[in-house]
Amino acid sequence: MQETSLYILNKENSIANHFLAEIRKRGFQDDRMRFRKNMERIGELLAYELSKSMAYQAEHITTPLDTIQVPLLSSPPVLISVLRAGLPLHTGFLNFFDQADSGFIGAFRHYEEEESFTIALNYFAYPDITQRAVILIDPMLATGKTLVKAVQSILQQGQPAEIHMAAAIAAPEGLDYLRQHCPFPFSLWIGALDEKLNSNAYIVPGLGDAGDLSFGPKQ
């Protein structure tokens, strides 16, 4: 089983609980702009917490009055998000890591039978990830299969220095699957760890389909 570092944002009382509540609540979900904005805010908070674990180096900067030494990021991370649902969360991370390179993965559930599906990846756009910190972003960590396939694909492009994964909401089954099947050590940063997956592999209590709530129903 893969060892992992796990951070859960709502373990402590903070304004993050308001944003997590609003993305779940039916009445608020009707407002797509508000939903996207709250996902963005959650991304910002997770980015801030994740930034504490990254490598820094001291640099001297000159103010109008003096010179001071400041610890600054050694290098910006690479942000890789799962389309299309990951875009608002990606924006939150990019607001904080504003010099980051960005990559994108297209993923969807391919149903072979009514209750049986596989994860298919159909689009890849990667910057150079060699020996860089990679942050893999997907708002809903349900079964964990998408993120495992994403990591497998990323590793075909090169060897990152480290991999972080970020999600607004996760299920314990997905976390267990990642620990058992992810081919590279990782840290996981999530807004909330929910109760379970239902028979359709959706997170309960969850919030529904993050992509549809952000951008409208798909055909």
C-alpha positions as CSV (number, residue, x, y, z in Angstrom):
1,M,0.0,0.0,0.0
2,Q,1.3,3.4,-1.0
3,E,2.2,5.7,1.9
4,T,0.6,9.1,1.5
5,S,0.3,12.5,3.3
6,L,-3.3,13.5,3.7
7,Y,-4.6,17.1,4.4
8,I,-8.3,17.7,4.9
9,L,-9.4,21.4,4.8
10,N,-12.6,21.1,6.8
11,K,-11.0,19.3,9.8
12,E,-10.8,22.7,11.4
13,N,-13.4,25.4,11.6
14,S,-12.8,28.1,8.9
15,I,-14.5,30.1,6.2
16,A,-13.8,27.1,3.9
17,N,-16.9,25.4,5.5
18,H,-19.1,28.1,4.0
19,F,-17.7,27.5,0.5
20,L,-18.0,23.7,0.8
21,A,-21.6,24.1,2.1
22,E,-22.6,26.3,-0.8
23,I,-21.3,24.0,-3.5
24,R,-23.4,21.2,-1.9
25,K,-26.6,23.1,-1.2
26,R,-29.4,22.7,-3.8
27,G,-30.5,26.3,-3.8
28,F,-27.0,27.7,-4.3
29,Q,-26.2,25.1,-6.9
30,D,-28.6,26.8,-9.4
31,D,-26.2,29.7,-9.6
32,R,-23.4,28.4,-11.9
33,M,-21.2,31.5,-11.4
34,R,-21.4,31.2,-7.6
35,F,-20.7,27.4,-7.9
36,R,-17.6,28.1,-10.0
37,K,-16.4,30.9,-7.7
38,N,-16.7,28.7,-4.6
39,M,-14.7,26.0,-6.4
40,E,-12.1,28.6,-7.2
41,R,-12.0,29.7,-3.6
42,I,-11.5,26.1,-2.4
43,G,-8.7,25.8,-4.9
44,E,-7.1,28.9,-3.5
45,L,-7.3,27.7,0.1
46,L,-5.9,24.3,-0.8
47,A,-3.1,26.0,-2.8
48,Y,-2.2,28.0,0.2
49,E,-2.0,25.0,2.5
50,L,-0.1,23.0,-0.1
51,S,2.4,25.8,-0.6
52,K,3.6,25.3,3.0
53,S,5.0,21.9,2.0
54,M,7.0,23.0,-1.1
55,A,10.7,23.9,-1.4
56,Y,11.9,27.4,-0.8
57,Q,15.2,29.3,-1.1
58,A,16.3,32.6,0.4
59,E,16.6,35.6,-1.9
60,H,17.5,39.2,-1.2
61,I,15.1,41.8,-2.4
62,T,15.5,45.6,-2.3
63,T,12.7,47.8,-0.9
64,P,12.7,51.6,-1.3
65,L,14.4,51.7,2.2
66,D,16.5,48.6,2.6
67,T,17.4,45.1,1.5
68,I,15.8,42.1,3.2
69,Q,16.0,38.3,2.8
70,V,12.8,36.5,1.9
71,P,12.1,32.7,1.4
72,L,10.6,32.3,-2.1
73,L,9.5,29.2,-4.0
74,S,12.4,27.4,-5.5
75,S,10.4,26.9,-8.7
76,P,6.7,27.1,-9.6
77,P,4.8,23.8,-9.8
78,V,3.1,22.3,-12.8
79,L,-0.7,22.3,-12.6
80,I,-2.5,19.4,-14.4
81,S,-6.3,19.4,-14.3
82,V,-8.9,16.9,-15.4
83,L,-11.3,18.4,-17.9
84,R,-13.9,19.8,-17.8
85,A,-14.9,19.8,-14.1
86,G,-11.4,20.7,-12.9
87,L,-11.3,24.1,-14.5
88,P,-12.7,26.2,-11.7
89,L,-10.5,24.5,-9.1
90,H,-7.6,24.9,-11.4
91,T,-8.2,28.6,-11.6
92,G,-8.0,28.8,-7.8
93,F,-4.6,27.1,-7.8
94,L,-3.4,29.3,-10.7
95,N,-4.4,32.5,-8.8
96,F,-1.8,31.5,-6.2
97,F,0.8,29.7,-8.3
98,D,0.5,32.4,-11.0
99,Q,3.8,31.4,-12.7
100,A,2.9,27.8,-13.0
101,D,2.8,25.9,-16.2
102,S,-0.5,24.2,-16.9
103,G,-1.5,20.9,-18.4
104,F,-4.9,19.2,-19.0
105,I,-6.3,15.7,-19.3
106,G,-9.6,14.7,-20.8
107,A,-11.3,11.9,-18.9
108,F,-14.7,10.3,-18.9
109,R,-16.6,7.2,-17.6
110,H,-17.1,4.7,-20.4
111,Y,-20.1,2.5,-19.5
112,E,-19.9,-1.0,-20.9
113,E,-23.0,-2.0,-19.0
114,E,-25.5,0.0,-17.0
115,E,-23.6,-0.3,-13.7
116,S,-20.1,-1.1,-15.1
117,F,-17.7,1.5,-16.4
118,T,-14.0,2.1,-17.1
119,I,-12.2,5.4,-17.1
120,A,-11.1,6.5,-20.6
121,L,-8.6,9.3,-21.2
122,N,-9.0,11.0,-24.6
123,Y,-7.0,14.2,-24.4
124,F,-3.5,15.2,-23.1
125,A,-1.7,18.5,-23.0
126,Y,1.4,18.4,-20.9
127,P,4.3,20.8,-20.2
128,D,7.7,19.5,-19.2
129,I,7.2,17.7,-15.9
130,T,10.8,16.4,-15.4
131,Q,12.0,16.8,-11.8
132,R,9.2,19.3,-11.1
133,A,6.5,19.4,-8.5
134,V,3.2,18.3,-10.2
135,I,-0.2,19.2,-8.7
136,L,-2.9,17.0,-10.2
137,I,-6.4,18.6,-9.8
138,D,-9.8,16.9,-10.0
139,P,-12.7,18.3,-8.0
140,M,-14.3,14.9,-7.1
141,L,-12.2,12.0,-6.0
142,A,-14.7,9.2,-6.3
143,T,-13.3,5.8,-7.3
144,G,-9.7,7.1,-7.7
145,K,-9.4,5.4,-11.1
146,T,-9.1,8.7,-13.0
147,L,-6.2,9.9,-10.9
148,V,-4.3,6.6,-11.1
149,K,-4.7,6.6,-14.9
150,A,-3.6,10.2,-15.0
151,V,-0.5,9.5,-13.0
152,Q,0.3,6.6,-15.3
153,S,0.0,8.9,-18.3
154,I,2.1,11.6,-16.6
155,L,4.9,9.2,-15.8
156,Q,5.2,8.3,-19.5
157,Q,6.2,11.9,-20.1
158,G,9.0,12.0,-17.5
159,Q,9.9,11.7,-13.8
160,P,8.4,14.4,-11.6
161,A,10.1,15.5,-8.4
162,E,6.9,15.0,-6.5
163,I,3.2,14.6,-7.1
164,H,0.4,16.3,-5.1
165,M,-3.3,15.6,-5.8
166,A,-6.1,18.0,-5.0
167,A,-9.9,17.6,-4.8
168,A,-12.7,19.5,-3.3
169,I,-14.5,16.4,-2.0
170,A,-13.3,12.8,-1.8
171,A,-14.7,9.3,-0.9
172,P,-12.8,6.9,1.4
173,E,-13.0,4.2,-1.4
174,G,-11.1,6.5,-3.8
175,L,-8.4,7.2,-1.2
176,D,-7.9,3.5,-0.6
177,Y,-7.7,2.8,-4.3
178,L,-5.1,5.5,-4.7
179,R,-3.0,4.1,-1.9
180,Q,-3.2,0.6,-3.4
181,H,-2.7,1.4,-7.1
182,C,-0.9,4.8,-7.6
183,P,2.5,4.0,-9.1
184,F,4.2,7.1,-7.6
185,P,4.3,8.5,-4.0
186,F,1.8,11.3,-3.6
187,S,0.3,13.8,-1.1
188,L,-3.4,14.4,-1.1
189,W,-5.1,17.7,-0.4
190,I,-8.9,17.7,-0.1
191,G,-11.7,20.0,1.1
192,A,-13.7,17.2,2.7
193,L,-13.7,13.5,3.1
194,D,-17.2,12.2,2.7
195,E,-19.0,9.1,3.9
196,K,-19.0,6.6,0.9
197,L,-19.7,5.9,-2.7
198,N,-23.2,4.8,-3.7
199,S,-24.1,2.0,-6.1
200,N,-23.4,4.3,-9.1
201,A,-20.0,5.2,-7.7
202,Y,-21.0,8.8,-6.9
203,I,-19.8,10.4,-3.6
204,V,-22.4,10.5,-0.8
205,P,-23.4,13.1,0.5
206,G,-21.3,14.7,-2.3
207,L,-22.8,17.4,-4.5
208,G,-23.7,15.8,-7.8
209,D,-21.8,16.4,-11.1
210,A,-19.3,19.2,-10.7
211,G,-18.9,19.6,-14.4
212,D,-22.6,20.0,-15.0
213,L,-23.0,22.4,-12.1
214,S,-20.1,24.5,-13.4
215,F,-20.9,24.6,-17.1
216,G,-24.4,23.0,-17.7
217,P,-25.6,19.5,-18.6
218,K,-23.8,17.6,-21.3
219,Q,-25.4,15.5,-24.0
